[in-house]
């Protein structure tokens, strides 16, 4: 199902940038966004704001814990659920 999502970038050159876009939750690929420096930011946390919108925090590969916490502190993100990713 397509829905509007808000993506907040944590870390990197676009730290704190909020972008709204369409996302199809039935598509199996993870939500990702390339930043100005060419790095790919992946979803680290998600919060449903209402039936049509979700808010994701996209984590830049060089983001610090402090930058991630700052993105969580943006109003409405405090109750986000964190994703756990196990990379081999």
Residue pairs with C-beta under 8 A, 6 or more apart in sequence:
1 24
1 25
1 26
2 22
2 23
2 24
2 25
3 22
3 23
3 25
3 52
3 53
3 54
4 20
4 21
4 22
4 23
4 52
4 53
5 20
5 21
5 22
5 23
5 31
5 53
5 54
5 55
5 56
6 18
6 19
6 20
6 49
6 53
6 54
6 55
6 56
7 18
7 19
7 20
7 21
7 31
7 33
7 55
7 56
7 57
7 58
8 16
8 17
8 18
8 55
8 56
8 57
8 58
8 71
8 74
8 77
9 15
9 16
9 17
9 19
9 33
9 35
9 41
9 58
9 60
9 71
10 41
10 44
10 57
10 58
10 59
10 60
10 63
10 67
10 68
10 70
10 71
11 41
11 59
11 60
11 61
11 62
11 63
11 64
11 67
11 68
12 35
12 36
12 37
12 39
12 41
12 60
12 61
12 62
12 63
13 35
13 36
13 37
14 35
14 36
14 60
15 60
15 63
15 67
15 70
15 71
16 70
16 71
16 74
18 74
19 33
23 31
23 54
30 42
30 43
31 42
31 43
31 56
31 58
32 40
32 41
32 42
32 43
32 58
33 40
33 41
33 58
34 40
34 41
35 41
35 60
39 60
39 61
39 62
40 61
41 58
41 59
41 60
41 61
42 58
42 59
42 85
43 56
43 57
43 58
43 59
43 83
44 57
44 58
44 59
44 68
44 82
44 83
45 56
45 57
45 72
45 77
45 80
45 81
45 82
45 83
46 54
46 55
46 56
46 57
46 80
46 81
46 83
47 54
47 55
47 76
47 77
47 79
47 80
47 81
48 54
48 55
49 55
49 76
55 76
55 77
55 80
57 68
57 71
57 72
57 77
57 80
59 68
60 67
71 77
72 78
72 80
